[in-house]
Amino acid sequence: MTEKQHITDSFDRVHDYLRISLTERCNLRCFYCMPEEGIELSEKSHVLSHEEVIYLAKEFVALGVNKIRLTGGEPLVKKNVEKIIRELADLPIQLSITTNGILLDKYLPLLKECGVKKLNISLDTLDREKFNYLTRRDYFDRVMANIYQSLLHGFEVKINAVLMTGVNESEVVDFIEFTRNNPVSFRFIEFMPFDGNQWDTSKVVTFDHIFDQIGRHYQQDQVIKLEDKKHDTTKNYKIKGYQGSFGIISTVTNPFCDSCNRIRLTANGRIKNCLFSQTETDLLTPLRAGEDVKPIILQSVNHKAKARGGMEHNEDFYNKEINTKNRAMISIGG
């Protein structure tokens, strides 16, 4: 029997987790994700069809991928998303999805039927007016209702909040208090630099700043450190007696590249082997030409930089001339 191949980079990191962006389109307009003027969407003919998504997913699974997460844009606005979910669910993988929650009520039965157990829902505020400001849309009540519906259906729910100075950093305790009576994991994500999102270091809410707020509200013995899973990007905690938990993803100030096992496939069929990488590998063109894409996948990941797309030093990562030479977040996929 031939030994199964694995996708490994030059630092011996095995990559078994694929994030597939199904679409660049979204029904929100969050400013940290999409420039105010919007983005130029890929032409429809340059976007992966549902058949191509499934074909490439199978190629990655043949190379050892055992976990696939669907992202966007907003993945649930993708045409034929039902077929994609059903067909991916037949593969020997753990399937999950990141969504803004607006359309979840329509798809919860399908997701449950297909064995999806984990949902990541993006929600950057618990304040309706602030939600409208952040997203430029009025869907707060709908998103909140769908979070509660997801819990009632038995899904494991993580809520992702991108913290930004002067915007929502004052809500840290409110987010944690939401976990008192709701079995969710609220995850605080540092604001990251992408094309057009007006990033600078002063807007980053750091791990230390978050814990300063926590320390002012909770006693030290109330804050319990949870065990982090292998490859987990989150430092996880909970408040004693609360149903849920919270975590901190410090991509900017404390990157976790040493244990990275992630590959990203963009909606227009390109491998992005690091969220911050300025280089991409085209799979769509050779796929449509009938070529074997497995060697291309292996070569692309083998060339992956050690950390943050090659920006190993903070002076590079914090340099706007370098850190914004990337797509807008919405066209990468989370």
C-alpha positions as a Markdown table, in Angstrom:
| # | Residue | x | y | z |
|---|---|---|---|---|
| 1 | Met | 0.0 | 0.0 | 0.0 |
| 2 | Thr | 1.4 | 3.4 | -1.0 |
| 3 | Glu | 2.0 | 5.7 | 2.0 |
| 4 | Lys | -0.4 | 8.7 | 1.9 |
| 5 | Gln | 1.1 | 12.0 | 1.0 |
| 6 | His | 0.9 | 15.0 | 3.3 |
| 7 | Ile | 1.1 | 18.7 | 2.4 |
| 8 | Thr | 4.3 | 19.8 | 4.2 |
| 9 | Asp | 6.3 | 23.0 | 4.0 |
| 10 | Ser | 10.0 | 23.4 | 4.3 |
| 11 | Phe | 9.7 | 23.9 | 8.1 |
| 12 | Asp | 8.1 | 20.4 | 8.5 |
| 13 | Arg | 4.7 | 21.8 | 9.3 |
| 14 | Val | 2.0 | 19.4 | 8.1 |
| 15 | His | -1.0 | 21.2 | 6.5 |
| 16 | Asp | -4.2 | 19.3 | 7.0 |
| 17 | Tyr | -6.7 | 22.2 | 7.4 |
| 18 | Leu | -8.2 | 23.9 | 4.3 |
| 19 | Arg | -10.3 | 27.1 | 4.3 |
| 20 | Ile | -12.3 | 27.5 | 1.1 |
| 21 | Ser | -13.7 | 30.9 | 0.3 |
| 22 | Leu | -16.8 | 30.2 | -1.7 |
| 23 | Thr | -17.4 | 33.8 | -2.8 |
| 24 | Glu | -16.1 | 37.3 | -2.6 |
| 25 | Arg | -19.6 | 38.6 | -2.2 |
| 26 | Cys | -21.1 | 39.6 | 1.1 |
| 27 | Asn | -24.4 | 41.0 | 2.4 |
| 28 | Leu | -22.5 | 43.2 | 4.9 |
| 29 | Arg | -20.0 | 46.0 | 4.4 |
| 30 | Cys | -17.7 | 45.8 | 7.5 |
| 31 | Phe | -15.1 | 48.4 | 7.1 |
| 32 | Tyr | -12.2 | 46.4 | 8.5 |
| 33 | Cys | -12.9 | 43.7 | 5.9 |
| 34 | Met | -14.0 | 45.7 | 2.8 |
| 35 | Pro | -12.8 | 49.1 | 1.7 |
| 36 | Glu | -15.5 | 51.8 | 1.9 |
| 37 | Glu | -15.4 | 52.1 | -1.9 |
| 38 | Gly | -16.0 | 48.3 | -2.2 |
| 39 | Ile | -13.8 | 46.0 | -4.2 |
| 40 | Glu | -13.6 | 44.9 | -7.8 |
| 41 | Leu | -15.1 | 41.5 | -7.8 |
| 42 | Ser | -13.6 | 38.7 | -9.9 |
| 43 | Glu | -15.5 | 38.0 | -13.1 |
| 44 | Lys | -17.9 | 35.2 | -12.8 |
| 45 | Ser | -16.0 | 33.1 | -15.2 |
| 46 | His | -12.9 | 33.4 | -13.0 |
| 47 | Val | -14.7 | 32.1 | -9.9 |
| 48 | Leu | -14.7 | 28.5 | -8.9 |
| 49 | Ser | -17.9 | 26.7 | -9.8 |
| 50 | His | -19.5 | 24.3 | -7.3 |
| 51 | Glu | -18.1 | 21.3 | -9.3 |
| 52 | Glu | -14.6 | 22.8 | -9.2 |
| 53 | Val | -14.8 | 23.5 | -5.5 |
| 54 | Ile | -15.7 | 19.8 | -4.9 |
| 55 | Tyr | -12.9 | 18.6 | -7.3 |
| 56 | Leu | -10.2 | 20.6 | -5.6 |
| 57 | Ala | -11.5 | 19.7 | -2.1 |
| 58 | Lys | -11.1 | 16.0 | -3.1 |
| 59 | Glu | -7.5 | 16.7 | -4.3 |
| 60 | Phe | -6.6 | 18.3 | -1.0 |
| 61 | Val | -8.2 | 15.5 | 1.0 |
| 62 | Ala | -6.1 | 13.0 | -1.1 |
| 63 | Leu | -3.1 | 14.9 | 0.2 |
| 64 | Gly | -4.1 | 14.5 | 3.8 |
| 65 | Val | -6.5 | 17.4 | 4.5 |
| 66 | Asn | -9.0 | 16.3 | 7.2 |
| 67 | Lys | -10.7 | 19.6 | 8.1 |
| 68 | Ile | -12.4 | 22.0 | 5.7 |
| 69 | Arg | -14.0 | 25.3 | 6.7 |
| 70 | Leu | -16.2 | 27.3 | 4.3 |
| 71 | Thr | -15.7 | 31.0 | 4.3 |
| 72 | Gly | -16.3 | 34.1 | 2.1 |
| 73 | Gly | -17.3 | 36.9 | 1.7 |
| 74 | Glu | -20.4 | 35.3 | 3.1 |
| 75 | Pro | -20.4 | 31.7 | 2.1 |
| 76 | Leu | -24.2 | 31.3 | 2.4 |
| 77 | Val | -24.8 | 33.7 | -0.5 |
| 78 | Lys | -22.9 | 31.4 | -2.9 |
| 79 | Lys | -25.1 | 29.9 | -5.7 |
| 80 | Asn | -25.5 | 26.1 | -5.2 |
| 81 | Val | -24.1 | 26.3 | -1.6 |
| 82 | Glu | -26.6 | 23.5 | -0.7 |
| 83 | Lys | -25.0 | 21.2 | -3.2 |
| 84 | Ile | -21.5 | 22.1 | -2.1 |
| 85 | Ile | -22.3 | 21.5 | 1.6 |
| 86 | Arg | -23.9 | 18.1 | 0.8 |
| 87 | Glu | -21.1 | 16.9 | -1.4 |
| 88 | Leu | -18.3 | 18.0 | 1.0 |
| 89 | Ala | -20.2 | 16.3 | 3.8 |
| 90 | Asp | -19.6 | 13.0 | 2.0 |
| 91 | Leu | -15.8 | 13.4 | 2.3 |
| 92 | Pro | -13.8 | 12.0 | 5.3 |
| 93 | Ile | -13.4 | 15.5 | 6.8 |
| 94 | Gln | -14.6 | 17.6 | 9.7 |
| 95 | Leu | -16.7 | 20.3 | 7.9 |
| 96 | Ser | -17.4 | 23.7 | 9.5 |
| 97 | Ile | -18.4 | 27.2 | 8.3 |
| 98 | Thr | -17.7 | 30.8 | 9.2 |
| 99 | Thr | -20.7 | 33.1 | 8.6 |
| 100 | Asn | -22.1 | 36.5 | 9.5 |
| 101 | Gly | -25.2 | 34.7 | 10.6 |
| 102 | Ile | -27.8 | 36.6 | 8.5 |
| 103 | Leu | -28.9 | 33.6 | 6.5 |
| 104 | Leu | -28.4 | 30.9 | 9.1 |
| 105 | Asp | -32.0 | 30.3 | 9.9 |
| 106 | Lys | -32.5 | 29.1 | 6.3 |
| 107 | Tyr | -29.6 | 26.6 | 6.4 |
| 108 | Leu | -29.5 | 25.3 | 10.0 |
| 109 | Pro | -31.5 | 22.2 | 9.1 |
| 110 | Leu | -29.2 | 21.4 | 6.2 |
| 111 | Leu | -26.1 | 21.9 | 8.2 |
| 112 | Lys | -27.4 | 19.7 | 10.9 |
| 113 | Glu | -28.4 | 17.0 | 8.4 |
| 114 | Cys | -24.9 | 17.1 | 6.9 |
| 115 | Gly | -23.2 | 16.6 | 10.2 |
| 116 | Val | -21.8 | 20.1 | 10.6 |
| 117 | Lys | -21.3 | 20.6 | 14.3 |
| 118 | Lys | -19.3 | 23.8 | 14.6 |
| 119 | Leu | -20.3 | 27.3 | 13.5 |
| 120 | Asn | -18.2 | 30.5 | 13.7 |
| 121 | Ile | -20.4 | 33.6 | 13.6 |
| 122 | Ser | -18.9 | 37.0 | 13.1 |
| 123 | Leu | -20.3 | 39.6 | 15.5 |
| 124 | Asp | -18.2 | 42.7 | 16.5 |
| 125 | Thr | -20.7 | 44.4 | 18.9 |
| 126 | Leu | -23.7 | 43.7 | 21.1 |
| 127 | Asp | -25.0 | 47.2 | 20.4 |
| 128 | Arg | -27.5 | 47.6 | 17.6 |
| 129 | Glu | -26.5 | 51.1 | 16.6 |
| 130 | Lys | -22.8 | 50.2 | 16.6 |
| 131 | Phe | -23.6 | 47.1 | 14.5 |
| 132 | Asn | -25.2 | 49.3 | 11.9 |
| 133 | Tyr | -22.2 | 51.6 | 11.9 |
| 134 | Leu | -19.7 | 48.7 | 11.6 |
| 135 | Thr | -21.5 | 46.7 | 8.9 |
| 136 | Arg | -23.4 | 49.6 | 7.1 |
| 137 | Arg | -26.4 | 47.3 | 7.3 |
| 138 | Asp | -29.4 | 46.8 | 9.7 |
| 139 | Tyr | -29.3 | 43.1 | 10.5 |
| 140 | Phe | -28.5 | 43.1 | 14.2 |
| 141 | Asp | -31.7 | 41.5 | 15.5 |
| 142 | Arg | -31.6 | 38.8 | 12.8 |
| 143 | Val | -28.1 | 37.8 | 13.6 |
| 144 | Met | -28.8 | 37.6 | 17.3 |
| 145 | Ala | -31.9 | 35.5 | 16.7 |
| 146 | Asn | -29.9 | 33.1 | 14.6 |
| 147 | Ile | -27.2 | 32.8 | 17.2 |
| 148 | Tyr | -29.8 | 31.7 | 19.7 |
| 149 | Gln | -31.4 | 29.4 | 17.1 |
| 150 | Ser | -28.0 | 27.8 | 16.5 |
| 151 | Leu | -27.6 | 27.1 | 20.2 |
| 152 | Leu | -31.1 | 25.6 | 20.3 |
| 153 | His | -30.2 | 23.3 | 17.4 |
| 154 | Gly | -27.2 | 22.0 | 19.4 |
| 155 | Phe | -24.4 | 23.6 | 17.4 |
| 156 | Glu | -21.1 | 24.5 | 19.0 |
| 157 | Val | -21.0 | 28.2 | 18.4 |
| 158 | Lys | -17.9 | 30.5 | 18.4 |
| 159 | Ile | -18.5 | 34.2 | 18.0 |
| 160 | Asn | -15.7 | 36.1 | 16.4 |
| 161 | Ala | -15.2 | 39.8 | 17.4 |
| 162 | Val | -12.5 | 41.9 | 15.8 |
| 163 | Leu | -11.6 | 44.4 | 18.5 |
| 164 | Met | -10.6 | 48.0 | 17.4 |
| 165 | Thr | -9.6 | 50.9 | 19.6 |
| 166 | Gly | -12.2 | 53.6 | 19.7 |
| 167 | Val | -14.8 | 51.3 | 18.2 |
| 168 | Asn | -15.6 | 48.3 | 20.4 |
| 169 | Glu | -12.8 | 47.7 | 22.8 |
| 170 | Ser | -15.0 | 48.9 | 25.6 |
| 171 | Glu | -17.3 | 45.9 | 25.1 |
| 172 | Val | -14.9 | 43.2 | 26.2 |
| 173 | Val | -16.6 | 42.7 | 29.5 |
| 174 | Asp | -20.0 | 42.8 | 27.8 |
| 175 | Phe | -18.9 | 40.1 | 25.5 |
| 176 | Ile | -17.6 | 38.0 | 28.4 |
| 177 | Glu | -20.9 | 38.5 | 30.3 |
| 178 | Phe | -22.7 | 37.1 | 27.3 |
| 179 | Thr | -21.1 | 33.8 | 28.1 |
| 180 | Arg | -22.6 | 33.8 | 31.6 |
| 181 | Asn | -25.9 | 32.3 | 30.3 |
| 182 | Asn | -25.0 | 31.2 | 26.8 |
| 183 | Pro | -22.7 | 28.3 | 26.0 |
| 184 | Val | -20.7 | 30.1 | 23.3 |
| 185 | Ser | -17.0 | 30.9 | 22.9 |
| 186 | Phe | -16.5 | 34.6 | 22.4 |
| 187 | Arg | -13.2 | 35.1 | 20.6 |
| 188 | Phe | -11.4 | 38.4 | 20.5 |
| 189 | Ile | -9.4 | 38.9 | 17.3 |
| 190 | Glu | -6.7 | 41.6 | 16.8 |
| 191 | Phe | -7.4 | 44.1 | 14.0 |
| 192 | Met | -5.1 | 43.0 | 11.1 |
| 193 | Pro | -3.7 | 45.0 | 8.2 |
| 194 | Phe | -5.3 | 44.4 | 4.7 |
| 195 | Asp | -5.7 | 46.5 | 1.6 |
| 196 | Gly | -8.0 | 49.5 | 2.2 |
| 197 | Asn | -8.9 | 48.9 | 5.8 |
| 198 | Gln | -7.0 | 51.9 | 7.2 |
| 199 | Trp | -5.0 | 49.8 | 9.7 |
| 200 | Asp | -2.5 | 51.2 | 12.1 |
| 201 | Thr | -1.0 | 49.9 | 15.3 |
| 202 | Ser | -3.0 | 52.4 | 17.5 |
| 203 | Lys | -6.2 | 50.6 | 16.5 |
| 204 | Val | -4.9 | 47.2 | 17.7 |
| 205 | Val | -6.4 | 46.0 | 21.0 |
| 206 | Thr | -3.7 | 43.8 | 22.5 |
| 207 | Phe | -3.8 | 40.7 | 24.7 |
| 208 | Asp | -2.5 | 42.8 | 27.6 |
| 209 | His | -5.1 | 45.5 | 27.1 |
| 210 | Ile | -7.9 | 42.9 | 27.1 |
| 211 | Phe | -6.6 | 41.4 | 30.3 |
| 212 | Asp | -6.4 | 44.9 | 31.9 |
| 213 | Gln | -10.1 | 45.2 | 31.4 |
| 214 | Ile | -10.8 | 41.7 | 32.6 |
| 215 | Gly | -8.7 | 42.3 | 35.8 |
| 216 | Arg | -10.6 | 45.4 | 36.6 |
| 217 | His | -14.0 | 43.6 | 36.5 |
| 218 | Tyr | -13.2 | 40.0 | 37.7 |
| 219 | Gln | -11.2 | 38.6 | 40.6 |
| 220 | Gln | -8.1 | 36.7 | 39.6 |
| 221 | Asp | -9.4 | 33.4 | 40.9 |
| 222 | Gln | -12.6 | 33.8 | 38.7 |
| 223 | Val | -10.6 | 33.7 | 35.5 |
| 224 | Ile | -9.8 | 30.0 | 34.6 |
| 225 | Lys | -7.3 | 29.1 | 31.9 |
| 226 | Leu | -8.6 | 26.4 | 29.6 |
| 227 | Glu | -6.4 | 23.8 | 27.8 |
| 228 | Asp | -5.7 | 24.9 | 24.2 |
| 229 | Lys | -6.0 | 22.2 | 21.5 |
| 230 | Lys | -3.2 | 21.4 | 19.2 |
| 231 | His | -2.9 | 24.0 | 16.4 |
| 232 | Asp | -5.4 | 26.2 | 18.2 |
| 233 | Thr | -4.8 | 29.9 | 17.4 |
| 234 | Thr | -6.7 | 31.0 | 20.5 |
| 235 | Lys | -5.7 | 31.3 | 24.1 |
| 236 | Asn | -8.9 | 30.1 | 25.9 |
| 237 | Tyr | -10.4 | 31.1 | 29.2 |
| 238 | Lys | -13.6 | 31.1 | 31.1 |
| 239 | Ile | -15.2 | 32.8 | 34.1 |
| 240 | Lys | -15.9 | 30.4 | 36.9 |
| 241 | Gly | -19.5 | 29.4 | 36.8 |
| 242 | Tyr | -20.2 | 30.8 | 33.4 |
| 243 | Gln | -21.7 | 28.5 | 30.7 |
| 244 | Gly | -19.5 | 29.7 | 27.9 |
| 245 | Ser | -15.9 | 30.7 | 27.5 |
| 246 | Phe | -13.7 | 33.4 | 25.7 |
| 247 | Gly | -10.5 | 33.4 | 23.9 |
| 248 | Ile | -7.9 | 35.8 | 22.4 |
| 249 | Ile | -6.4 | 35.5 | 18.9 |
| 250 | Ser | -3.3 | 37.7 | 18.9 |
| 251 | Thr | -2.3 | 37.5 | 15.3 |
| 252 | Val | -0.5 | 40.8 | 15.4 |
| 253 | Thr | 1.2 | 41.0 | 18.7 |
| 254 | Asn | 1.9 | 37.3 | 19.4 |
| 255 | Pro | 1.7 | 35.3 | 16.2 |
| 256 | Phe | 1.3 | 31.6 | 16.3 |
| 257 | Cys | 3.0 | 30.6 | 13.0 |
| 258 | Asp | 5.2 | 27.8 | 14.4 |
| 259 | Ser | 2.3 | 25.4 | 14.5 |
| 260 | Cys | 0.4 | 26.6 | 11.5 |
| 261 | Asn | -1.5 | 23.9 | 9.6 |
| 262 | Arg | -3.7 | 26.1 | 7.4 |
| 263 | Ile | -4.1 | 26.6 | 3.7 |
| 264 | Arg | -6.5 | 29.0 | 2.1 |
| 265 | Leu | -8.2 | 28.6 | -1.3 |
| 266 | Thr | -9.7 | 31.8 | -2.6 |
| 267 | Ala | -13.0 | 32.1 | -4.5 |
| 268 | Asn | -11.1 | 32.7 | -7.7 |
| 269 | Gly | -9.1 | 29.5 | -7.3 |
| 270 | Arg | -5.8 | 30.6 | -5.8 |
| 271 | Ile | -3.8 | 29.1 | -3.0 |
| 272 | Lys | -2.9 | 31.6 | -0.3 |
| 273 | Asn | -0.7 | 29.7 | 2.0 |
| 274 | Cys | -0.6 | 32.5 | 4.6 |
| 275 | Leu | -3.3 | 35.1 | 5.4 |
| 276 | Phe | -0.6 | 37.8 | 5.0 |
| 277 | Ser | 1.2 | 36.4 | 1.9 |
| 278 | Gln | 1.6 | 38.7 | -1.0 |
| 279 | Thr | 2.1 | 35.8 | -3.4 |
| 280 | Glu | -0.6 | 33.3 | -4.5 |
| 281 | Thr | -0.7 | 30.2 | -6.6 |
| 282 | Asp | -3.2 | 29.8 | -9.4 |
| 283 | Leu | -5.0 | 26.4 | -9.4 |
| 284 | Leu | -8.0 | 27.4 | -11.5 |
| 285 | Thr | -6.1 | 27.8 | -14.8 |
| 286 | Pro | -4.2 | 24.5 | -14.7 |
| 287 | Leu | -7.4 | 22.7 | -13.4 |
| 288 | Arg | -9.4 | 23.9 | -16.4 |
| 289 | Ala | -6.5 | 22.9 | -18.7 |
| 290 | Gly | -6.8 | 19.4 | -17.4 |
| 291 | Glu | -3.5 | 19.4 | -15.5 |
| 292 | Asp | -2.7 | 17.5 | -12.3 |
| 293 | Val | -2.9 | 20.1 | -9.5 |
| 294 | Lys | -1.5 | 18.0 | -6.7 |
| 295 | Pro | 2.2 | 18.8 | -7.5 |
| 296 | Ile | 1.2 | 22.5 | -7.7 |
| 297 | Ile | -0.4 | 22.4 | -4.3 |
| 298 | Leu | 2.6 | 20.6 | -2.8 |
| 299 | Gln | 5.1 | 23.1 | -4.3 |
| 300 | Ser | 3.1 | 26.1 | -3.2 |
| 301 | Val | 2.9 | 25.1 | 0.4 |
| 302 | Asn | 6.5 | 24.0 | 0.4 |
| 303 | His | 7.5 | 27.6 | -0.4 |
| 304 | Lys | 5.5 | 28.9 | 2.5 |
| 305 | Ala | 7.3 | 31.5 | 4.6 |
| 306 | Lys | 8.2 | 30.8 | 8.2 |
| 307 | Ala | 5.9 | 33.6 | 9.6 |
| 308 | Arg | 3.3 | 36.1 | 8.5 |
| 309 | Gly | 3.9 | 35.8 | 4.8 |
| 310 | Gly | 7.6 | 36.6 | 5.2 |
| 311 | Met | 7.1 | 39.6 | 7.5 |
| 312 | Glu | 8.9 | 37.9 | 10.4 |
| 313 | His | 10.1 | 41.1 | 12.0 |
| 314 | Asn | 7.7 | 43.7 | 13.5 |
| 315 | Glu | 9.3 | 46.6 | 11.6 |
| 316 | Asp | 8.2 | 44.9 | 8.4 |
| 317 | Phe | 4.8 | 43.8 | 9.6 |
| 318 | Tyr | 4.1 | 47.4 | 10.9 |
| 319 | Asn | 5.3 | 49.0 | 7.7 |
| 320 | Lys | 2.3 | 50.2 | 5.7 |
| 321 | Glu | 4.3 | 50.1 | 2.5 |
| 322 | Ile | 4.6 | 46.3 | 3.0 |
| 323 | Asn | 1.7 | 45.1 | 5.1 |
| 324 | Thr | -1.1 | 46.4 | 2.8 |
| 325 | Lys | 0.3 | 44.8 | -0.4 |
| 326 | Asn | -2.4 | 42.2 | -0.1 |
| 327 | Arg | -6.0 | 41.7 | -1.0 |
| 328 | Ala | -8.8 | 43.1 | 1.0 |
| 329 | Met | -9.9 | 40.6 | 3.6 |
| 330 | Ile | -13.2 | 39.9 | 2.0 |
| 331 | Ser | -11.5 | 38.6 | -1.2 |
| 332 | Ile | -9.2 | 36.3 | 0.8 |
| 333 | Gly | -11.6 | 34.5 | 3.0 |
| 334 | Gly | -11.2 | 34.4 | 6.8 |
